[in-house]
Amino acid sequence: MSYVRASLKMHFSRDSCVSSVLEASCIAYTLRFCARCFLALTQKLQFLEAPVRSWCKYFSLALLLSMLSACGDLTEDLSPSSDDKRATVTAGTTGYMPGQLAADFTISTSTADSFQLSDNLATGAAPADVVVLYFTMWCPICLAHSDHIYNVVMPQFAGRGTIVYGLVDYVSGSVSAARASEQANGYAGSDFVTLVDNQHALMDQFNGAMGTVVVIDSDGTILMNEDYRNGAKLIDILEQQLP
């Protein structure tokens, strides 16, 4: 159940690349399913008298159209805007929205070490200019995003300040399982730190889901919390924050 809960927890309050793909897939599946049902029904009606058969076909077609009308504006689902429709926040408050302060947290890594956010802030033991958290479930979409970070973003900003890149694994369920996932996908020994969110603490704290990327500056202010998409927003923010 926790895997299903984690997988389905999407940011439907704002336009989301991943959620839009899932919505489009569900719509396409519904259309195929309804079409098959309609064809099967018409075949079953062949033994009825012609007037009755015609009436049943029209009724079935009307029912199908009424079901599809519940999908709302299909154009908006398939071609979402890039506007951030979330409410504005008060600067300095603690939360998960851009402009708010991230609450401190401590979590285990895939190597059984302890990772604390405040250690990587300006006054911490290992201060960084930026902390980047990417929520992964090791699926093809997630791996495409993390590979983009690894192969494009990291080299682009190498030598420009200090960046902590964290992969938030919220599906493996244990340190050993997260380590195995990290190794299987080629990230063991990389600049990524895999954070084992087996209790979904970070997922809840940042309202995260598959493909979410969170960027936190050295003061603990959240600069970004949204779906990764093509990484352009992350790159833009790092350009602004790093020397």
N, C-alpha and C positions, 0 to 999 in steps of 0.2 A: 504493500500500500504506500509506503514512503516513496518508492521509486515512481509510482504513478502520480502521487501528489506532486513530487518534485518536477516530473516531466510536464505536467499540465499547468503548472503555475506560471502563467505568462503575463506580460504587461499589456493587458487589453485596454487599460485606461489611456494608453498612448499608442500611436502607430508603431507597429513592430514588424520588422522584416520577417522574423521567424514566425510570429503568430499569424501574419498575413499569409505566409506560405502554407501553414497548417490549415487556416480557414479555407483557402483556395482548394487545397487537397480534399477537405471535407465536403465542400460544395460539389466538386467534381465526382467524388465517390457517391454522394447523394443522388446526383443526376443519373449516373450509371445504374445505381440500384433501382431507382424509380422507373427508369426505362425498361429494365429487365422485368420488373414486376408487371408493368403495363403489358409488355409483350406476352408474358406468361398468362396473364389474365385473359387477354384476347384469344389465346389459343384454347383456353379452358371453356370459353363461351361459344365455341363453334357448334356445339350440339343444341343450342337454344334457337328459338324462332328468331327470324331476322329483326323484327321490331324490338324484341327484348334485348337481343344482342347489341343493337345500335344504342339503345338507352344505357346499357351497362358500360359501353365504351365511352360514351359522352360523360357519364357520371365519374368514371375512373379518371378521365382526362381532367375534369374539373377538380377532382380531389388532388391530383398531381400538381396542378397549377397553384392551388391554395397552399400546398405544402412548400412549394418553391418560393411563394410570396413571403414566407416567414424568414427567408434568408436576407431580406432587406435589400439594400443597395449593393448588388454584386460588383458594380464598377468600383465602388469605394473599397470593397474587400480585396479585389484583385489588383488595384492600383492605389495603394494608400499614399497619403501625403507624408512629407517629412517634418511637418509641424509638431512641435512639442506642446501638447495640450494640457499638460499638468499645471496645477495651481501654483502660483508664486509662493515663495516661502520667506520667512523672516530670517535674515542673516544672523548667524551666531547661535541659532537654535540647533539642537541635536536631532538628527534624523537620517534619512537616506536620500534626500533630494539634493540636487546640485544647489550649492549656496549654503547648505547646512553643514554642521560639524559631524564627523563620523565618531560614534562612540568607540572607546577603546575596546579591544578584544584580544584574547589570547587563545591560540588554537594549535593543535599538533600538526606537524608537517609529515610528509611521507617517509621521512628518515627518523621519525620519532623525536625530533627536536621541537622546541616550543617557539612559536612565532607570536610576538606581541606588536600590535600596530604602533603603540606609542614609542617603542624602541626605534622605529624607523621615521619618526617625525623630528622636527627641528631640534627639540630638546632631548631626544632619546640617545641611547647608547650607540646606535648605528644610523645616524640621520641620513635620510634620502631626500632628494628634491621632489620626487613623485612616487606614489605607490599605485600600481596598476593591478586590479583584481579582475580575472576573467573566470566566469562560472562555466565549468565544463562537465558534461556527462560522457565525454569521450566518443560522441557520435560523429558521423562524417561532417556535419555542419560545424560542430565545435572544433574538430581537428583542423578543418579548413581555416577557421579563425585563428586558432593558436599557432598553426603553421605560418600564417601571414604575419602574426606578431613576431614569431621566431626568425623568419627569413627576410622580412621587410622592415618591420618597425625597430627591432633591436639593433640591426646593423646601421640603420639610418641615424639612430641617436647614440650610438656607441661613442664614448668619450665626451659626451655632453652632459655633465652632471651625473647624478646617481639616481637610477631608477630601480625600484623593486618590482619585479613581475611575479605575480602570484596566480597560480591556477587553483581555483576553488573547486575541489572534487566533492560534490554533494551526493554522489550515487554509490560509490564503492563500499562505504559502510564501515571501513576499518583502516587502520594505518597500513597493514600488510596488503590489503586489497588495493588501496590507493597506490602503494609503491609498485605493485604488479601492473596496474594500469599505466602508470607513468613509464615504466620500463618497456611495456609492450608497444607503446606509442612513440618511443624514441626520445623521451624528454628527461630520462635519468641522466644526471650530471650536467644538465643544461643550465642556463641562467634563470629558468623558471623555478620557483619554489611552490611545490604542490601542497596546498592546505587541505587538511582532511576535515571536511564539514559533515561528519557523520551524524550529528544531531541537528543539522540544518540551522545552526545558530547564525551563520553569516548570511545564509539564504533569507532568513527571516529579518535579520538586521537591515539588509540592503534591499529587501524586496526583490531578490535576485531570482533568476531562472536561466534556462539554457541559453547561452549566448550573451548574457549580460556582461558588460564591462563597466567597472567602477574605477574612477581615477580620483585620488586623494592627494592634496598638496602637502607641503611640509608643515603647515599649520593645522592640518587635520580637516581642512575644508574639502567637501566633495565637489569636484569640478565636472564630473560626468557620471551618469548612471543611466545607461540605456543599452539597447541591443547593438552589437558590434557592427553589423552591416558590412561595409567594405573597409572599415578601419580609418576612413578619412577623418572622422571627428576626433578619434584618439590621436592621430598624427598632428592635427591642427592644435590640439590642446598641449601636446608635448612641445611643439614648436614655440608656443607662447611661454611655457613654464621653464624651459631649460636654457642655459646660457649658450 
